[in-house]
Amino acid sequence: MLRLRHTLLILILVLDCILSQAENSDVQFNRDIRPILAKNCFTCHGPDQEQRQAGLRLDDYRGATSTRNGQAAIVPNQPTASQLIIRIKTNDEQRRMPPAKYAAQLTAKQIGYLHQWIQEGANYDEHWSYVKPERPELPVVTDVNWCRNPIDYFVQSQLEQIGLKREPVADRWSLARRVAIDLTGLPPTFKEAKKFVNDNRDDAYQYYVEVQLKKPSFGERWARVWLDLARYADSAGYADDPPRTIWAYRDYVISSFNQNKPFDQFTIEQIAGDLLPNPTEEQLVATAFHRNTMTNNEGGTSDEEFRNEAIVDRVNTTMTVWMGTTMGCAQCHSHKYDPISQEEYFQLFALFNNTLDSDKRDEQPTIKLFNDTQKQKRSEWKDKIKFLESILAKPTPMLEKAQIEWENRLRPPPQWQTLRPVTASAKQTQLEIEIDGSIAAKGILPQQDTYQLKFKTDMSKISALKLKVDSQDTNFVLSKFTATWKPEQSRPINARYVRLQLPGKNKILSLAEVEVWQ
């Protein structure tokens, strides 16, 4: 019995010691409390309405402090009256939270954090990515002389709090190497490092940093970080992983870093550069941020399926990069740990639902890019075409004359040849062939009749027929005129079938009928 009392006393002392230590430290919700609740509570008592148990929500202040059956999970400033503390400390396996089959019992340190947090009012802080940044006051430090910029104050403050001393300033050879590798990803040349080591100016370090920032390799080194976030690749992914011509976007990112482009402008150009008034070529290229989606053009894939995959990729990537939070969970259900509902997910999905990306090899839509020399040539050609079109739009005597001559060359005047009939006959009328080759109708002329005339000619091509009639009867009417041509030595024409091929990608051959005669 005495041993049991000693054991209980030791446990109480240990717990009191831990609680006392926790109370003496600064408890922060996002750093200390949210991880405990997210790991042990939010699965059953979080934002997911479908999975929520007992109607209790612990991820926001209102839900956690609401009274149910005269009790509340959290009673601000009263940890001993809070069901959260009572249930996590109980020895009753049927009532203990979290249930043993889902998670282990909280440690004394975790319970101490929760106890102190409730004691201090149970304040909930938003996720850090949703909190508007504010410039804090500089902390008070003992060694002010070491601090050369505001960041140094925060570093020195933390060192003093945990009782550590800073390392001495590195030698200049080491600084030269560290700065160059940090900013450009490449070590400095020996000549460059030596120049910095021997630079006796007060601002030698600042000058050396500026030299590194002005190098093209600075943009190349830091663009890699952004390109990873933008899921950039020179291929389309999946099994066949075909090449993708999207290097212009890579160059845009590199150029933006080297220009020190403002981040808000960098953001607008990539999200909606094509919607800006009169967008530049660079701003159109920037929108390729959302053209880095993997596409699969294997046989049997669905265009609509991969179009939707591209939209999902847009949503998830945009939220990860700019909001610092993952949103993919909310595609299937409201997020279990972050305040994002499934409805909000598809609201953002609707915003991006204008992509043409699918499983097509041509990667349309695309834009054509030209270097400076090509742009100059194109500009000169366009000016020349515009000048020539302005001349052609204004008729001149010389142009009109040239137009007539051109038309005459295309349409030579017809060469008429008088044919002498071989035979002339009619059903009722008597036809006679005169000496000059004309045909005379004699005798009683009926109201209607059909004349049949036969001619012989050496011409190989006949394109028109002209009929001259000299009639003294003004009631002459020609209702129908037909002609047939038959070679003197005719032979049957043999037809045969041939196969047509049109090689090349994206070629379409549309023919109704093909006949080849020999």
NUMARSE-913985 format. One line per 8 residues: number of its first residue (from 1); for each residue z, y, x of N, C-alpha, C. Coordinates in steps of 0.05 Angstrom, whole numbers. Layout:
BEGIN
NUM> Z/Y/X/Z/Y/X/Z/Y/X; ...
// end
This chain:
BEGIN
1> 0/-24/17/0/0/0/0/25/17; 15/24/39/16/47/57/-11/51/71; -23/28/78/-50/30/91/-70/43/71; -68/35/46/-86/46/26/-82/76/23; -56/84/23/-51/113/21/-62/128/45; -59/116/69/-70/130/92/-100/132/90; -113/110/80/-142/111/77/-151/132/57; -137/134/35/-144/154/15/-140/182/26
9> -118/185/42/-112/211/54/-134/219/73; -143/200/89/-164/206/109/-190/214/95; -197/199/73/-221/205/58/-220/233/46; -197/239/35/-194/266/22/-196/287/43; -183/283/67/-185/302/88/-213/306/98; -228/284/101/-256/285/110/-273/301/90; -270/294/64/-285/307/44/-278/337/43; -252/343/44/-244/371/44/-255/386/68
17> -256/372/91/-266/384/115/-296/391/112; -311/371/100/-340/375/97/-345/398/77; -329/398/55/-332/419/35/-325/446/47; -305/446/63/-296/471/76/-318/481/95; -330/462/110/-351/470/129/-375/481/114; -382/468/91/-405/477/75/-400/504/64; -375/509/55/-369/534/43/-369/557/63; -364/550/88/-364/570/108/-392/577/118
25> -412/561/110/-439/566/119/-455/578/96; -479/588/103/-496/600/83/-513/579/70; -509/575/44/-525/555/29/-548/569/16; -572/560/22/-597/571/10/-610/550/-8; -619/559/-31/-630/540/-50/-654/525/-39; -674/540/-30/-699/527/-20/-694/510/4; -676/518/21/-671/503/46/-652/479/42; -631/483/26/-610/463/25/-609/448/-2
33> -614/462/-24/-610/450/-51/-635/437/-62; -657/451/-61/-682/441/-72/-689/413/-61; -688/409/-35/-694/382/-24/-677/360/-37; -651/366/-41/-633/345/-53/-642/339/-82; -646/360/-97/-654/356/-125/-682/343/-127; -700/352/-110/-728/341/-112/-728/311/-106; -713/303/-86/-713/275/-78/-697/257/-97; -676/268/-109/-658/250/-124/-658/255/-154
41> -668/278/-163/-665/286/-192/-691/292/-207; -710/305/-193/-733/316/-207/-751/295/-220; -751/270/-209/-768/250/-221/-762/246/-251; -736/246/-258/-728/242/-286/-720/267/-300; -714/288/-284/-704/313/-296/-719/337/-284; -745/334/-282/-761/356/-270/-781/367/-290; -802/379/-280/-822/393/-298/-840/374/-314; -841/348/-306/-859/330/-320/-847/322/-347
49> -858/333/-368/-847/328/-395/-849/299/-403; -869/285/-394/-873/257/-402/-851/239/-390; -842/246/-365/-823/229/-351/-794/239/-355; -790/261/-368/-763/273/-369/-745/256/-386; -721/252/-376/-701/235/-389/-679/253/-401; -670/245/-425/-648/259/-439/-653/288/-445; -678/297/-442/-684/325/-447/-673/344/-427; -663/333/-404/-650/350/-384/-670/358/-363
57> -671/384/-357/-688/394/-336/-671/409/-315; -673/399/-290/-657/411/-269/-673/428/-249; -699/431/-255/-715/447/-236/-716/476/-242; -703/485/-264/-701/514/-269/-673/520/-280; -666/545/-278/-638/554/-285/-632/550/-314; -652/557/-331/-647/556/-360/-642/527/-369; -659/509/-360/-655/481/-368/-630/469/-357; -623/476/-333/-599/464/-320/-573/474/-332
65> -573/498/-342/-548/510/-352/-546/509/-383; -566/497/-396/-565/495/-425/-543/475/-433; -530/481/-456/-508/464/-465/-519/443/-484; -511/418/-480/-518/395/-497/-493/380/-504; -488/379/-530/-463/365/-539/-438/377/-526; -439/403/-524/-415/417/-513/-412/415/-483; -432/404/-469/-431/401/-440/-457/412/-427; -455/421/-403/-478/431/-388/-479/417/-361
73> -503/412/-352/-506/399/-325/-495/417/-304; -500/443/-306/-490/462/-287/-476/485/-302; -451/490/-295/-436/513/-305/-433/532/-281; -448/554/-280/-446/572/-257/-417/580/-251; -410/579/-225/-384/587/-215/-362/566/-222; -370/544/-235/-350/524/-242/-360/496/-235; -359/489/-210/-370/462/-202/-355/439/-215; -328/442/-218/-313/420/-229/-319/415/-259
81> -330/436/-273/-337/433/-301/-366/426/-305; -381/424/-283/-409/418/-284/-414/388/-285; -429/378/-305/-434/349/-307/-450/339/-282; -465/357/-269/-480/348/-245/-460/338/-224; -439/353/-219/-420/346/-199/-403/321/-208; -396/322/-234/-380/300/-244/-395/273/-243; -421/274/-250/-436/249/-251/-444/238/-223; -447/256/-204/-455/246/-177/-430/237/-161
89> -406/245/-170/-382/236/-156/-368/213/-169; -376/206/-194/-361/185/-208/-365/158/-194; -346/141/-197/-347/113/-187/-358/94/-208; -362/104/-232/-372/87/-254/-402/83/-249; -410/58/-243/-438/53/-237/-456/58/-261; -446/57/-285/-462/61/-309/-467/91/-313; -451/107/-302/-453/137/-307/-462/152/-282; -460/139/-259/-466/154/-234/-495/162/-233
97> -499/186/-222/-526/196/-217/-529/203/-188; -553/197/-176/-575/183/-189/-568/153/-192; -580/139/-212/-574/111/-216/-579/95/-191; -563/75/-187/-564/59/-162/-591/46/-158; -605/39/-180/-631/25/-177/-653/45/-168; -648/71/-170/-668/90/-162/-663/103/-135; -638/108/-129/-631/122/-104/-603/116/-96; -597/120/-70/-570/116/-61/-552/139/-69
105> -526/135/-69/-508/156/-76/-510/179/-55; -507/204/-65/-509/227/-47/-487/226/-26; -493/237/-3/-473/238/18/-453/260/12; -430/258/26/-410/279/22/-420/306/29; -438/308/49/-449/334/57/-466/345/35; -483/328/23/-500/337/2/-484/346/-22; -463/331/-29/-446/339/-51/-432/365/-45; -425/369/-20/-412/394/-12/-431/418/-15
113> -457/414/-8/-476/436/-13/-479/443/-42; -481/422/-59/-484/426/-88/-459/440/-99; -436/432/-90/-410/443/-99/-409/473/-92; -416/480/-68/-415/508/-59/-436/525/-74; -460/513/-77/-481/527/-91/-473/534/-120; -462/515/-134/-453/521/-162/-430/541/-161; -412/538/-142/-389/557/-140/-399/585/-136; -421/589/-122/-432/616/-116/-450/626/-138
121> -453/611/-160/-469/621/-183/-493/604/-189; -499/584/-173/-523/566/-178/-549/582/-181; -553/600/-163/-578/616/-164/-602/599/-156; -623/600/-172/-648/587/-166/-667/606/-152; -679/598/-131/-700/614/-117/-727/601/-122; -747/618/-125/-774/608/-128/-783/595/-102; -803/577/-105/-815/565/-81/-824/587/-63; -821/584/-37/-827/605/-18/-855/616/-21
129> -874/598/-28/-902/607/-30/-907/625/-54; -888/626/-73/-891/644/-96/-875/669/-94; -859/672/-72/-843/695/-68/-858/717/-53; -858/741/-64/-872/763/-51/-858/770/-25; -873/770/-3/-861/776/23/-850/805/24; -827/808/35/-815/834/39/-806/837/68; -809/861/78/-801/865/106/-771/867/108; -758/848/122/-729/849/123/-719/869/144
137> -693/875/141/-680/892/161/-677/877/187; -679/891/210/-675/878/235/-646/869/238; -641/844/247/-613/835/250/-600/849/274; -574/851/273/-559/863/295/-555/842/317; -562/850/341/-559/831/364/-543/845/386; -532/828/403/-516/838/425/-534/849/448; -554/833/455/-571/841/477/-596/855/466; -594/881/463/-616/897/452/-638/902/473
145> -630/903/498/-649/910/519/-672/889/521; -666/864/515/-687/843/517/-708/846/496; -701/857/473/-719/858/450/-739/880/454; -765/871/456/-787/891/459/-803/895/434; -799/878/414/-813/882/388/-795/870/366; -801/875/341/-784/866/319/-780/836/319; -800/820/326/-796/791/326/-775/783/345; -773/796/368/-752/789/388/-724/791/376
153> -719/810/358/-693/813/346/-685/788/331; -704/776/316/-698/752/300/-694/728/319; -710/727/340/-706/705/359/-679/707/373; -672/731/382/-647/735/396/-623/730/377; -626/738/352/-605/734/332/-599/704/328; -619/688/326/-615/659/322/-603/647/347; -612/656/371/-601/645/396/-571/651/398; -563/675/390/-535/683/391/-518/668/371
161> -530/662/348/-515/648/327/-509/619/335; -527/606/349/-523/578/356/-514/575/385; -509/598/398/-497/597/425/-516/589/447; -541/594/445/-560/587/466/-569/612/481; -577/608/506/-587/630/522/-617/626/525; -631/648/525/-660/647/528/-668/640/556; -692/629/558/-703/622/585/-712/648/598; -711/649/625/-721/673/639/-751/676/635
169> -761/700/638/-789/705/635/-805/689/656; -826/676/647/-843/660/664/-857/677/685; -865/665/707/-880/679/727/-908/686/716; -921/704/729/-947/714/718/-969/693/718; -969/676/737/-989/654/737/-986/637/712; -961/631/705/-956/615/681/-963/630/656; -955/656/656/-962/673/633/-992/675/629; -1007/678/650/-1036/680/648/-1048/655/636
177> -1038/632/644/-1048/607/633/-1040/603/604; -1015/609/598/-1005/605/570/-1020/623/551; -1022/648/557/-1035/667/539/-1064/660/535; -1078/653/556/-1107/646/554/-1111/621/536; -1094/601/541/-1097/576/525/-1089/581/496; -1068/596/492/-1059/602/464/-1081/617/449; -1093/636/461/-1112/654/447/-1140/644/447; -1149/631/468/-1177/623/470/-1181/593/471
185> -1159/578/476/-1162/549/478/-1172/540/505; -1176/559/523/-1187/553/550/-1169/566/571; -1166/553/594/-1151/566/616/-1166/589/627; -1153/608/640/-1167/631/652/-1180/622/678; -1200/638/686/-1212/633/712/-1191/642/734; -1195/632/758/-1177/640/779/-1178/670/784; -1202/680/783/-1206/709/788/-1192/725/767; -1194/716/742/-1181/730/720/-1151/729/722
193> -1140/706/728/-1111/703/730/-1100/720/754; -1114/719/776/-1105/734/799/-1105/764/794; -1125/773/779/-1126/802/772/-1101/810/756; -1093/792/738/-1069/798/722/-1044/797/739; -1042/777/757/-1018/775/774/-1015/800/791; -1037/811/800/-1036/834/819/-1036/861/804; -1037/860/777/-1038/885/762/-1010/897/760; -1006/921/772/-979/933/773/-974/953/751
201> -992/955/732/-988/974/710/-965/965/692; -953/984/678/-932/977/659/-942/960/636; -967/966/628/-979/952/605/-998/929/614; -992/917/637/-1010/897/648/-1012/873/629; -989/865/618/-989/842/599/-1005/848/574; -1001/872/562/-1015/880/538/-1045/881/544; -1052/891/567/-1081/893/574/-1093/865/577; -1078/847/589/-1088/820/593/-1092/806/566
209> -1073/811/547/-1076/800/520/-1101/811/507; -1106/837/509/-1130/849/497/-1155/837/508; -1155/831/534/-1179/819/547/-1184/792/534; -1164/776/529/-1167/750/516/-1177/753/487; -1166/772/473/-1174/776/445/-1203/784/442; -1214/797/462/-1242/806/461/-1262/785/468; -1252/762/477/-1271/740/485/-1282/726/460; -1307/718/460/-1318/702/438/-1302/677/433
217> -1291/666/454/-1276/641/452/-1250/644/436; -1241/669/432/-1217/673/415/-1224/665/387; -1247/675/376/-1255/668/349/-1261/639/347; -1272/627/367/-1279/598/367/-1253/581/365; -1233/590/381/-1209/574/382/-1194/575/355; -1191/599/343/-1175/602/319/-1191/596/294; -1218/597/296/-1234/589/273/-1230/559/268; -1225/543/289/-1221/514/285/-1198/509/265
225> -1177/525/266/-1155/522/248/-1164/526/219; -1178/548/215/-1188/554/187/-1209/533/178; -1226/525/196/-1247/506/189/-1235/479/181; -1213/472/193/-1199/448/184/-1189/451/156; -1177/474/149/-1168/479/122/-1191/479/102; -1214/489/111/-1238/491/94/-1253/465/93; -1242/443/104/-1254/416/106/-1283/417/116; -1287/434/137/-1314/437/148/-1323/413/163
233> -1348/406/160/-1361/384/176/-1391/388/176; -1404/378/196/-1433/380/199/-1446/356/186; -1432/342/168/-1444/320/154/-1431/319/126; -1443/302/108/-1435/302/80/-1414/282/73; -1407/264/92/-1386/245/88/-1395/219/75; -1376/202/68/-1379/176/56/-1394/157/75; -1405/136/65/-1415/114/81/-1437/122/99; -1458/134/88/-1481/141/105/-1477/167/120
241> -1459/185/111/-1452/209/126/-1476/224/136; -1495/232/119/-1519/246/128/-1513/274/139; -1530/284/157/-1526/311/168/-1525/332/146; -1510/354/151/-1508/376/132/-1512/402/148; -1532/418/140/-1538/443/155/-1520/465/143; -1497/469/155/-1479/489/144/-1465/505/167; -1478/504/191/-1467/517/214/-1464/547/211; -1480/559/193/-1478/588/189/-1450/596/178
249> -1438/579/162/-1410/584/153/-1391/583/176; -1394/564/193/-1377/562/217/-1379/588/234; -1404/597/238/-1408/622/253/-1396/646/239; -1396/646/212/-1384/668/197/-1354/669/202; -1341/646/202/-1312/645/207/-1306/655/235; -1321/645/254/-1317/654/282/-1320/684/284; -1341/695/273/-1346/723/273/-1324/739/260; -1314/729/238/-1292/743/223/-1267/745/240
257> -1260/724/255/-1237/726/273/-1242/745/295; -1266/745/306/-1272/763/329/-1274/792/320; -1280/796/294/-1281/824/284/-1253/833/275; -1234/815/274/-1207/821/263/-1210/830/235; -1225/816/219/-1231/823/191/-1205/821/175; -1199/841/158/-1176/840/141/-1175/815/124; -1151/803/120/-1149/777/107/-1158/779/77; -1152/802/64/-1160/804/36/-1191/804/34
265> -1204/818/52/-1234/817/52/-1244/789/58; -1231/776/78/-1238/749/85/-1236/730/61; -1215/735/45/-1210/718/21/-1231/723/0; -1236/748/-6/-1255/755/-28/-1283/744/-22; -1291/747/3/-1318/738/10/-1322/708/7; -1301/693/13/-1304/664/11/-1301/654/-18; -1284/667/-34/-1280/658/-61/-1302/668/-79; -1311/693/-76/-1330/705/-94/-1349/724/-81
273> -1358/718/-57/-1376/736/-42/-1402/741/-57; -1411/721/-72/-1437/725/-86/-1434/742/-111; -1409/748/-119/-1405/765/-143/-1400/794/-135; -1400/800/-110/-1396/828/-101/-1422/844/-108; -1420/870/-112/-1444/886/-117/-1463/885/-92; -1488/878/-96/-1507/876/-75/-1496/861/-51; -1489/836/-53/-1476/821/-31/-1495/820/-7; -1483/821/16/-1498/819/41/-1503/789/47
281> -1520/784/66/-1526/757/74/-1501/743/84; -1484/758/99/-1459/747/109/-1440/740/87; -1439/756/66/-1421/750/43/-1430/726/28; -1457/722/26/-1467/698/13/-1461/673/29; -1463/676/55/-1457/653/73/-1427/646/70; -1410/666/67/-1381/661/65/-1374/643/42; -1389/643/20/-1383/627/-3/-1387/597/3; -1398/590/26/-1401/562/34/-1374/549/38
289> -1352/565/37/-1325/553/38/-1323/531/17; -1336/536/-6/-1335/516/-28/-1359/498/-29; -1374/497/-6/-1396/478/-5/-1391/456/16; -1366/454/24/-1358/434/44/-1349/407/31; -1352/405/5/-1344/381/-9/-1361/357/0; -1348/334/4/-1363/310/10/-1381/302/-14; -1405/293/-8/-1423/283/-29/-1433/256/-22; -1438/240/-43/-1447/212/-39/-1474/209/-53
297> -1495/204/-38/-1521/201/-51/-1532/173/-49; -1514/154/-48/-1522/126/-49/-1533/119/-76; -1549/97/-77/-1560/88/-102/-1539/81/-123; -1543/89/-148/-1524/82/-169/-1502/103/-173; -1501/124/-157/-1480/144/-162/-1488/163/-185; -1469/176/-196/-1473/193/-219/-1472/222/-211; -1492/237/-219/-1493/266/-212/-1469/280/-224; -1463/275/-249/-1441/289/-263/-1414/281/-251
305> -1411/256/-243/-1386/248/-231/-1380/264/-205; -1400/266/-188/-1395/280/-163/-1396/311/-166; -1408/321/-187/-1406/349/-193/-1377/355/-200; -1364/338/-216/-1336/342/-223/-1318/338/-199; -1325/319/-181/-1310/315/-157/-1310/341/-140; -1333/354/-139/-1335/379/-124/-1316/401/-136; -1315/402/-162/-1297/422/-175/-1268/416/-169; -1260/391/-171/-1233/383/-165/-1226/390/-136
313> -1245/386/-118/-1241/393/-90/-1237/423/-86; -1252/438/-101/-1249/468/-100/-1221/476/-109; -1212/465/-131/-1186/472/-142/-1164/465/-121; -1164/440/-112/-1143/431/-94/-1143/446/-68; -1166/451/-57/-1168/464/-31/-1159/493/-34; -1168/507/-55/-1161/535/-58/-1131/538/-61; -1118/521/-76/-1089/524/-79/-1074/517/-54; -1084/497/-39/-1070/489/-14/-1073/511/7
321> -1097/523/9/-1102/543/30/-1088/569/24; -1092/579/-1/-1083/606/-7/-1055/607/-20; -1047/587/-34/-1021/587/-47/-1000/571/-33; -1009/555/-13/-990/540/3/-976/518/-13; -990/507/-33/-978/486/-49/-999/466/-57; -991/441/-60/-1010/420/-69/-1012/420/-100; -1036/418/-110/-1040/419/-139/-1052/394/-150; -1059/375/-132/-1074/351/-141/-1058/335/-161
329> -1031/335/-159/-1015/319/-178/-1020/327/-207; -1024/353/-211/-1027/364/-238/-1054/356/-251; -1071/344/-236/-1097/335/-248/-1092/313/-269; -1072/296/-264/-1067/274/-282/-1042/279/-299; -1024/296/-291/-999/301/-306/-987/327/-295; -970/340/-310/-957/363/-300/-942/357/-274; -942/376/-256/-930/371/-229/-901/364/-232; -892/344/-217/-864/334/-218/-845/353/-203
337> -855/367/-183/-836/383/-167/-843/413/-166; -867/420/-172/-875/448/-172/-881/458/-200; -877/484/-205/-881/494/-233/-911/497/-240; -925/475/-240/-954/475/-247/-959/454/-268; -968/463/-291/-973/444/-313/-1002/434/-311; -1007/412/-325/-1034/401/-326/-1053/420/-339; -1043/435/-359/-1060/455/-373/-1068/477/-353; -1050/486/-336/-1057/506/-316/-1077/496/-296
345> -1074/470/-290/-1093/458/-271/-1122/461/-281; -1126/454/-306/-1153/454/-317/-1162/482/-325; -1143/501/-327/-1152/529/-330/-1165/538/-304; -1153/531/-282/-1165/537/-256/-1191/521/-252; -1191/496/-262/-1215/479/-261/-1238/493/-275; -1232/505/-298/-1253/519/-314/-1264/542/-299; -1247/556/-283/-1256/579/-267/-1277/571/-247; -1273/547/-235/-1292/538/-214/-1314/519/-225
353> -1315/516/-251/-1334/497/-263/-1362/510/-265; -1373/518/-242/-1400/529/-242/-1415/519/-218; -1407/497/-207/-1420/486/-183/-1444/469/-190; -1464/469/-172/-1487/451/-175/-1485/428/-156; -1463/427/-140/-1460/405/-121/-1459/378/-137; -1472/358/-126/-1470/332/-138/-1477/312/-116; -1492/291/-122/-1499/271/-102/-1528/273/-94; -1538/297/-90/-1566/301/-83/-1568/307/-53
361> -1589/297/-42/-1593/301/-13/-1601/329/-5; -1614/344/-23/-1625/370/-15/-1604/392/-13; -1579/387/-21/-1557/406/-19/-1562/432/-32; -1580/433/-52/-1586/458/-66/-1561/466/-82; -1557/493/-86/-1574/516/-77/-1568/524/-49; -1588/533/-34/-1585/543/-7/-1598/570/-4; -1593/583/19/-1607/608/25/-1620/605/52; -1641/620/57/-1655/619/82/-1644/641/100
369> -1639/633/125/-1628/652/145/-1647/656/168; -1648/680/178/-1667/687/200/-1652/702/221; -1660/698/246/-1648/713/268/-1659/742/268; -1649/758/286/-1657/787/286/-1687/790/291; -1699/775/309/-1727/777/314/-1744/770/290; -1736/748/277/-1750/739/252/-1747/760/230; -1723/771/228/-1719/792/207/-1737/816/212; -1740/824/237/-1757/846/244/-1786/840/236
377> -1796/816/243/-1823/808/236/-1827/808/206; -1808/796/192/-1810/795/162/-1811/823/150; -1795/841/161/-1795/868/151/-1823/882/156; -1834/877/180/-1860/889/186/-1881/877/168; -1881/851/163/-1901/838/146/-1899/848/117; -1874/851/108/-1871/861/80/-1881/889/78; -1876/906/98/-1887/934/97/-1917/934/97; -1929/916/113/-1958/915/115/-1970/905/88
385> -1957/885/76/-1967/875/51/-1965/896/29; -1943/911/29/-1939/932/10/-1960/954/13; -1967/960/39/-1988/980/44/-2015/971/34; -2022/946/40/-2048/935/31/-2049/933/1; -2027/926/-12/-2028/924/-41/-2031/952/-54; -2020/972/-41/-2023/999/-52/-2053/1008/-50; -2066/999/-28/-2095/1006/-26/-2111/991/-47; -2106/966/-50/-2121/950/-69/-2116/959/-98
393> -2093/971/-103/-2086/980/-130/-2102/1004/-138; -2114/1018/-119/-2129/1043/-125/-2159/1038/-120; -2175/1036/-142/-2204/1031/-139/-2218/1054/-124; -2237/1047/-107/-2253/1066/-93/-2282/1057/-95; -2301/1076/-92/-2329/1068/-93/-2336/1045/-74; -2324/1046/-50/-2329/1025/-31/-2319/998/-40; -2294/998/-52/-2283/973/-62/-2298/963/-86; -2307/981/-104/-2322/972/-127/-2348/960/-119
401> -2362/972/-99/-2387/961/-89/-2382/934/-76; -2361/932/-60/-2354/906/-47/-2347/885/-68; -2334/894/-90/-2328/875/-111/-2353/864/-124; -2372/881/-130/-2397/872/-142/-2412/853/-123; -2413/860/-98/-2427/843/-78/-2413/816/-76; -2387/816/-77/-2372/791/-75/-2377/774/-100; -2378/786/-123/-2383/771/-148/-2411/760/-148; -2430/775/-137/-2458/766/-136/-2461/742/-118
409> -2445/742/-96/-2447/720/-77/-2435/694/-90; -2415/698/-107/-2403/675/-120/-2420/665/-143; -2435/684/-157/-2451/676/-180/-2480/686/-176; -2496/670/-161/-2524/678/-157/-2539/678/-184; -2559/695/-187/-2574/697/-213/-2589/670/-218; -2591/662/-242/-2605/637/-249/-2635/638/-243; -2646/616/-235/-2675/614/-230/-2687/597/-252; -2701/611/-270/-2712/598/-293/-2739/586/-286
417> -2745/562/-297/-2770/548/-293/-2781/539/-320; -2805/547/-327/-2817/539/-352/-2826/510/-351; -2818/494/-370/-2825/466/-371/-2848/462/-391; -2867/445/-384/-2889/439/-402/-2883/413/-416; -2884/413/-443/-2878/389/-458/-2898/366/-452; -2887/342/-452/-2904/318/-449/-2912/309/-477; -2893/309/-495/-2898/302/-523/-2883/321/-541; -2892/325/-566/-2879/342/-586/-2884/329/-613
425> -2863/324/-628/-2866/311/-654/-2845/321/-672; -2849/318/-699/-2831/326/-719/-2833/307/-742; -2813/307/-760/-2813/289/-782/-2834/297/-803; -2838/323/-808/-2856/332/-829/-2877/352/-818; -2869/367/-799/-2887/388/-789/-2906/377/-768; -2930/389/-768/-2950/382/-748/-2946/400/-724; -2940/388/-700/-2936/404/-676/-2959/399/-657; -2969/421/-645/-2990/419/-625/-2982/434/-600
433> -2989/422/-577/-2982/434/-551/-3006/451/-543; -3001/477/-538/-3022/496/-531/-3027/495/-501; -3049/509/-493/-3057/509/-465/-3035/521/-447; -3021/542/-457/-3000/555/-440/-2974/540/-441; -2973/516/-454/-2949/500/-455/-2931/506/-479; -2938/526/-495/-2922/531/-519/-2929/511/-540; -2912/509/-560/-2915/490/-582/-2919/505/-608; -2940/498/-623/-2946/512/-648/-2941/493/-671
441> -2928/504/-692/-2923/489/-716/-2944/497/-737; -2959/477/-747/-2982/483/-765/-2978/468/-791; -2995/476/-810/-2994/462/-836/-2972/473/-853; -2965/457/-873/-2944/465/-892/-2917/462/-878; -2902/483/-877/-2876/483/-863/-2854/477/-883; -2839/455/-880/-2817/449/-898/-2793/467/-894; -2774/465/-913/-2750/481/-910/-2733/471/-886; -2732/446/-881/-2717/434/-860/-2733/413/-845
449> -2729/413/-819/-2744/393/-803/-2730/389/-776; -2737/367/-763/-2725/362/-736/-2748/359/-716; -2747/375/-695/-2768/374/-675/-2757/358/-651; -2774/341/-640/-2767/325/-616/-2787/331/-594; -2777/341/-572/-2794/349/-549/-2786/334/-525; -2806/326/-508/-2801/311/-484/-2814/325/-461; -2798/330/-439/-2808/344/-416/-2805/327/-391; -2820/333/-371/-2817/319/-345/-2814/341/-323
457> -2794/337/-305/-2788/357/-285/-2779/344/-259; -2783/358/-237/-2774/348/-211/-2747/360/-203; -2736/377/-220/-2710/390/-213/-2688/369/-213; -2670/371/-193/-2648/352/-190/-2623/361/-205; -2622/387/-213/-2599/397/-227/-2607/417/-248; -2598/414/-272/-2603/432/-294/-2576/441/-304; -2572/467/-304/-2546/478/-312/-2548/494/-338; -2573/501/-348/-2575/515/-373/-2603/511/-384
465> -2606/515/-410/-2632/513/-424/-2635/538/-440; -2660/549/-439/-2666/573/-455/-2690/566/-473; -2688/573/-498/-2709/568/-518/-2720/594/-528; -2746/598/-524/-2759/622/-534/-2776/615/-559; -2773/630/-579/-2787/625/-605/-2803/650/-612; -2829/647/-618/-2846/669/-627/-2852/663/-656; -2838/674/-674/-2841/667/-702/-2850/691/-719; -2870/687/-735/-2878/708/-754/-2862/707/-780
473> -2849/684/-783/-2832/681/-807/-2804/689/-801; -2795/710/-814/-2768/721/-808/-2746/703/-817; -2753/682/-832/-2732/664/-843/-2727/641/-824; -2734/643/-799/-2730/621/-780/-2701/619/-772; -2690/595/-775/-2661/590/-769/-2659/564/-753; -2645/566/-730/-2640/542/-713/-2611/534/-717; -2607/511/-729/-2579/502/-736/-2567/485/-715; -2583/470/-699/-2571/452/-680/-2591/448/-657
481> -2579/445/-632/-2596/442/-608/-2582/422/-590; -2595/399/-585/-2584/379/-567/-2605/372/-546; -2595/363/-522/-2613/356/-500/-2600/332/-485; -2617/314/-476/-2608/292/-459/-2626/291/-435; -2614/281/-413/-2629/279/-388/-2627/251/-378; -2650/239/-370/-2651/211/-361/-2667/209/-335; -2655/200/-313/-2671/196/-289/-2694/177/-293; -2715/181/-278/-2738/164/-282/-2732/135/-274
489> -2717/132/-252/-2709/105/-243/-2678/103/-246; -2669/96/-268/-2640/95/-273/-2629/67/-265; -2604/66/-257/-2591/41/-251/-2562/42/-260; -2549/20/-266/-2521/21/-276/-2502/30/-254; -2480/43/-262/-2460/54/-243/-2437/35/-243; -2429/26/-218/-2407/8/-215/-2381/24/-210; -2361/19/-226/-2335/32/-223/-2315/14/-209; -2297/25/-194/-2276/9/-181/-2250/25/-180
497> -2228/10/-177/-2202/22/-176/-2193/26/-147; -2179/48/-142/-2169/54/-116/-2139/60/-118; -2124/58/-96/-2095/63/-96/-2090/90/-82; -2075/107/-95/-2069/133/-83/-2040/133/-74; -2035/145/-50/-2008/147/-40/-2003/176/-31; -1978/186/-35/-1971/213/-27/-1946/211/-10; -1948/208/16/-1924/204/33/-1908/229/35; -1882/226/42/-1865/248/46/-1842/249/26
505> -1821/265/32/-1797/266/15/-1802/286/-8; -1790/280/-30/-1791/298/-54/-1819/306/-62; -1838/286/-61/-1865/291/-69/-1869/278/-97; -1883/293/-114/-1888/283/-141/-1918/282/-145; -1929/259/-153/-1958/256/-158/-1961/250/-188; -1974/268/-202/-1978/264/-231/-2008/265/-237; -2019/242/-245/-2048/239/-251/-2051/224/-277; -2068/235/-294/-2074/221/-319/-2093/199/-315
513> -2114/204/-298/-2135/183/-294/-2150/190/-269; -2157/170/-254/-2174/173/-230/-2197/154/-231; -2222/164/-228/-2246/148/-228/-2262/153/-203; -2270/133/-190/-2287/135/-166/-2313/121/-171; -2335/135/-167/-2362/123/-173/-2378/121/-147; -2392/99/-146/-2407/94/-121/-2437/92/-129
// end
